[in-house]
């Protein structure tokens, strides 16, 4: 089956304090990217590359974080509250006296909240060097390493991984390793990006080197079933951005309680088709702006578009997430700005990049943008194809 190949996709490791961070740590600023449909796993994946994997491991050790930590900034707080609501749902509000392991726990915010809710034990695994064996005021211990069952040397009632499974090249092996750390009849709880809408739209913003897997509800359920999980339930997060899924592992249950769903093959074919069409339209618009000497701004993203657009001199980036203000995308010297800056220092053409927050963003801009500023909604473009 045909691959989607992007020769120079930015190697995004999150917004950073220094635009030259990649160079100082020997990381590339751009790398090739190949999207495929894995017919064996029935998952849309990034084709594996040993070199890309090596660069990713280096980036994780220096604290790569492609989205704000849960609990950080206004956006992070909303996401954290949504996560906690669904963990409570998965456990029928029975958190007291349970033991929790979180894989990829960042600074331990979710574990801290679970301890406050009565969790008896809370341990996290996080390779980011800034959290070396950290034990915070609520008794959360963070093991500074990549997870393996041998590293935690214990079994838990609940194992959480939030925004982790999409980063794992072999997710089936990862889940089976988690099961080794799970008590009998324990619960595995996952959150992954909900890729279905972006695949349907043909949204290029979906693609990141850090993500090996691009899950829909169907492909995630299929994976959990193949790993032997039972009583699987799923929920969709705020703004349809993430899929929450949980299930139990109990060898005494031998019948499947979910039917295997159809594969995502048609979604994959649709995605490639729409990316090709939308890419041409965006290139034409950018070329026209450059010809007319118009300035361009990108709201809630835009870095991924730099791989397909003609070179833009000093693009400006904006975001509603206060935790990103004053930070940078690698190799771009303009810091990410508060959208309020548009009112006093406008751009000529503002591109709205976040398809899942498009309507909310545009509504918030109504009292900010000048009447003569042009808005280009990526979501509206993709919806029209």
N, C-alpha and C positions, 0 to 999 in steps of 0.2 A: 504494500500500500504506500502511496506517496507520502513523503515527509514534508513538513513545513520547516524550511531552513532560513534562519536569519544569521547573516555572516558576522555582524558586530552588535549584538545586543549588550547594552550596558550591564556590567557586573555589579548589580545593586546589592549593597550590604546594609542599607538603611541610611537615613539622614545622619550626617556626621558633622563634628565640630570643626574639622579642618578639611577643605576641599582636596587637599593633597594626601589624604590618609592612605589611599591605595598605594601610591608611589612609595611612601615612607615605610610601608610594610611589605613591599614587594608583591602586591596584588595587582592583577590586570584591571584596567578600567572597562574593557570590553572583551567579550568572548563569543565564539559561535554558539548557536542554539539550534537544536533539532528536536522538533516535536513529532512523536509517532503514536500510533495506536498499538498497544501491546495486546495482541489477540489471545495470548495465553492467560494473562491476568485480567483481560477485559477492562483495562484502565488506560486512559490517555496519559502518556508519560513523556518526559524529556529523555531522549536517547542517552544512555549512560556513557560518560567519558571519565576515564581515570584522572585526567589532568584537571577537569572541572571539579571533580570530587576533592582532589587535593587542595585546590584553591578555596573551596567551600570550608573544608576543615580548618584551614589557616584563618579564614575570616571568622568562624565561630569562636575560635580561641581569643581573638581580639575584641569580641563582643558584637559581632554582626547581629543586627536586629532590624528586619525590614518593615516592622510596624512598631508603634509605641507599645511599651510594656503595659500589661493590664494594670489598671489603677493609676497610670501616669497621664496627666492632662485630662481635659474634659472628655475626649473621645475614649481614652483608655478606661476611665471610670465607668462610662456607659457599658462598654464591652465586658468589664469585670463583673458588673452587676448582673448582666445577662448570663454570663457563665455560671455564677453562683446560683442564680435562679434555677438553671437547668440541672446543676449538680444536686440541688435539693429535690428536684422532681425525680431524678434518677434513683435517689435513695429514699424516696418517700419521707423526706425531711428527717431521716434517722441518721444524724451525723455524730451525735454524742457517742463517745467511747469507740469510734471507728479509727482505724489506722489508715493513713493516706500516704501514697508515694506520688509525686508529680515529676514527670520526666520532661526536661526542658522548662524549668520553673522560673527562669529569669531571676528576678530579685526576691521571689517567694511571696509575692503579694497575695495570691489566691490561697496558698497554704496558711498564711497569717489569718486570713478571714475565716478559714475553716476551723482553726484553733480557737478563735473567738467564739465560734458557734458550738464548740464543745468537742472537737476532734481530740482523740486521746494521744495520737502520735502523728507527726507530719515531717516527712523527709523529702527533699528535692534533689534532683540531679541536674546540673547545669555546667556546661563546659566553659562558659564565660569566666575569664580569669579574675574579674572584679568581685566574684562571689566566693572566693576560696574558703571552703569549709565554714561558711558563715553561719552563725547561730544568732538569730535576732531576738528581740525582747519577748516574743511570743513562743520561743522554744522551737523554732523551725530550723532544722539543720540542713544546710545545702552542701552536697558532695560536689566538689569542683571537678567533674569529669563527665565523659559521655557515659550513658547508661549501659550497664550489663547486669544480669542477675547477680553476678559475683561481687559487683561493687556495692550493692545495697545489703547483701547478706541477710535478708529477712523476707517475710511474706506479709502482704498487706490486704486489708479488706477492700480498699479502693485504689486503683491506679489511674492517674489522670495524665493525659498528654494533650495539650492545647496548642494547636498550630505546629505540630511536630511530624505527624504521619506523612504529610506532603513532602517533607524534607528527607524522607528515608528512601533510598534506592530500592530496597527489597522490603516493602511494608509487611509482607506475610511473615518473614523471619523475625521482624521486629515485634510483631504482636505475639508470636509464639514465645519469644523471649520474655515478654511482659507476663505471660501466663505463668511462667516459672516463679515469678515474684508475687503471684496472686494466691490468696487463701482460697480454699474450696468454697464454691458458691460466691466468690468475690465478684466485684464489678469493675469492668474496664470502661472508662469514660473518655471520649475523644471529641475534639473540635478540629475541623479542617475547613479551609476555604470552600465555599459553595461555588463551584465552577460552572454549574449548569447554565445560569443566566448569561455569563460572559461567553461561554461556548456558543450559545444560541445567537448572541449578538455579533460574535466575531470580534471580541474586545481584545486587542493586543496587550492591554495592560495586565491581562491575566498571566503573561509569561514572565517567569523569573528563573535565573539559574539555580536559586536555592530550592526551587520546587521541582522535585522529580515526578510527582504525581499530581494529576488534576482531577479531583474527585467530584462526582455527582452523588446524589443520595443512592442511586442504583448501584454504582460501582463500589461505594463504601459498604453498603449492606452485603453485596456479593463477597467482598473481601473478608468481612467479619464472620460470615457464615462458613467460608472455606477454612477459617482458622478455628472453627469449632465453637464459636460463641452462640448462646441461646438467648431467648427473650430479648431480642434486639429491638430497640426503639430509637427513633430519630426525631429531631426537631430542627427547625430553621431559625436562625438568629435574627436579631434586629437588621433591618434593611436587606434581608436575604443574603447577607454576606458570608455566613458560616453555617456548617452543618454540625449539630451536636448529635452524637450517637453513643449508645451505651448497651452493654449486654453482660451476661454472666457466663462463666465457664464452669460447667458441672458435668463431669463424665457420666453421671447417673442419668442424664437426659440424653436420649439417643435419637429422638425425632426432630426434624427441622421444623421450627415454628414460623419460618418465613420462606417464601418461594424465591428462588433465584430470579433476579430481574434481567431484563434485556441489557445487552451491552451498550456502550456509548459510541459505537462505530459511526452511526449516522451523525451524531453531534460533532465528531471529529471531522468528518467530510464537510459538513456545513461550516465549521469554523474556518477551515482553510479557504473555502470559497469566498466567504465574506471578508476575511483579512485581505485577500488580493484586491477585491473591489474597493474597500475602504481606504487601503493604502494609496491607491492611485488618486482618489478624491482628496485625501489629506495632502499629498505631495503637490497637487495642482493648486490647492488653496495657499499652501506655504509659499510656493514659487510666486504666486500673484502678490502676496504680501511683501516678499522680498523685492520684487520688481517695483512696487509702489512705495518702497521705503517705510513700510508700516512696522511698528514694534509689536512683538508677540509675547503673551503671557500664558502660563499654564497653571490651572487651578487643580489641586489635589492630584498630583502626579505629573506626567509629562516626560519623565526621563526615558521611559521605554520608547517614546516616539522619536527621540533623537537618533535611533538606529535606522529609521526609515525616511526621515525628513531631510531635505537639503540643509547644509550647515546654517545655523541661525546665530547671528552675532548677539551675544549677551541676552539670551532668553531669560525672562523673569518667571519665578515660581512662587505660587501662593498656596496657603493651606489654612483651613479653619482650626486645625489641631495646634494649640498653643505650644505644645512640647517640641514642635518642629521649627518654630520661628527662630531665625538667626542661625540655623544650621544649614548644611549644604548637601547638594548632590555631588558626587565625586567628579572632579575636573571642571566644575562650573562655579565661577567665582561670585555669582550673585546669590546671596543668602535667601532662604525661603522666607517669604514675607507674610505678614498679617494682611488678609484681604482688605482691611480698612485703608491700607496704603494706596489702593487703587483710586480712592476718591481724590486724594491730593496729588497723586502721581500716576495717572492712568496709562494703560497700554492701548494700542489701537485695536488689537484683536485678542480676545481672551478665550482660551480653549478650556472647556470643562471636561476633565479627564476621568473623573471617578463616576463610572456609569451607575453603580449601586447607590450613590448618594447624590445623583444629578439633580433631582427635583428639589431636595433640601438645600443644596448649594445655591441653585439659581434663586430660590425664594429668599435666601439670606443676602443675596447680592442686590436685591431690588432697591434698597435705600443707599447703596454705596456707589454703584457704577454711574458714570455720566451718561446722558442720553445718547451721545454719539459713539459710545463704545460698542463694538461689535462682539457678540457672544457666539461662540461655536461650540455646540454641545455634541460631544463624541457619541453619547447615547442616542441622541436624535438622528444623527447620521446613520449609525448602525441599525437602528430600528427601521429606517426607511429602505434598507437594502433587502 
